[in-house]
Amino acid sequence: MAQIDKLIAMMAQRNAERAVLMSDKPVRLVYADQSISGAIIPAGRLEGILQEIVPAHLSYRLTQIGRFEFPYQLDQGVYTLSVSRSDAGLMATLAAASAVPAGVTDPTLLAPSAPPDWNQPNWSQPNSPPWNQQAPVAAPSSAFSNAGMQLNAFGVLGQAWNLFGQNTIAWLGAALLYILVNLICGPILGVVITVVSRIPLGALFGLVLSTTVTYLLAGGLFRMAIRQLRGEPNGAGDLFSAFDMAAPLLGLAALTVTTFIFMAILLFMVLLMLNLSGLPQSISFLTVWGLFIIPGLLVAGQLMFTLPLIVDQQVGSWEAIRRSWTTLVGRGWKAAWFFFLVSLAMGSLPLILNLAGWALHSASGSQELWFICFFLSIVSQVFTLPLWFLSISIAYQENMMDAGAL
């Protein structure tokens, strides 16, 4: 009997919802309201367990995109085995499934009839699996070995697109509501307040209100994305599901607004000094990039898991900031590049359409052309916004290897 079979028998006996196995960490059985930890499982042993049962044609997927799942058949029923990899090592989640997913007819996706016995003397050094012969030269010697942090922006965007296609209507509805609420609570309400009160602080009020609403709703979209990644029920209504974490989200919004105002004042002072100094514009441009743009991207990349951590792990804003920073420390350039590419994929088309609208308006004075471009930019955001939230959530799922949250 394979060790994974023994674990499944234990799960069935104890009515556990799922088991989580992570490299060099205790095995954890998860119940509805608690989890129980067992013995630490060495990385080599976990690799051996998976190599016993995982079909060769699926392990190549682990090498390429860092995750896969398949149904595992035993007398106790069908179980879904999800495997992912990050710098922290391998993680396998085993959960009971009512039936093999529709369309799965390949018998190699099921457990072998006589898997190697876990207690064999050479269990920790299994023979090289056949998938290594298919892997590129740059691939590690085993598909299950640690291949580094999964922050391949193009691969993640591909996964996000597939997930978006599986739940298109819900994502379109949630994204449209998100954009409309932000428009109403941000610039529109800010202009109205400025006009009615005749106090030129409407823009600042709009910034504060828009940031607050953005964080509350963004928390809901992250929760929706994480639920979809884990196969849990999700829908457009998840947009408003993060109000239970309103306190830390509002705290994070306040910190964001304060930082933005401080950096805006600092940028104004730097630009004023550069202008008075008479330096060439190229020097001023490089100075702004060196002091603000590049550091801003580095910080944004380091902290991109903060919102998912708040809504998923239900921690405070400072704790979420600390965990996100700690997880990505030492990988700042990779995280910044990933965040930049994913954000560029989301914002490039709306930005181009808005710029085109302003250019056409300046050239012809046509309000209609500006409105058409603005409307098209909103429509484009309805499609690109879900990809951003799904991409960040995929990176979060791959790299935040906390078994209690998965």
Secondary structure, DSSP 8 states (H G I E B T S, - for coil): --HHHHHHHHHHHHT-SEEEEETTEEEEEE-SS-EEEEEEE-HHHHHHHHHHHS-HHHHHHHHHHSEEEEEEEETTEEEEEEEEEETTEEEEEEEEESS--TT---GGGS--SS---TTSTTTTS----GGGGTS-TTS-SSTTS-------HHHHHHHHHHHHHHTHHHHHHHHHHHHHHHHIIIIIHHHHHHHHH--TTHHHHHHHHHHHHHHHHHHHHHHHHHHHHTT----GGGGGGGGGGHHHHHHHHHHHHHHHHHHHHHHHHHHHHHHHHT--HHHHHHHHIIIIIHHHHHHHHHTTTHHHHHHHH---HHHHHHHHHHHHTT-HHHHHHHHHHHHHHHHHHHHHHHHHHHHHHHHH--HHHHHHHHHHHHHHHHHHHHHHHHHHHHHHHHH---GGG-
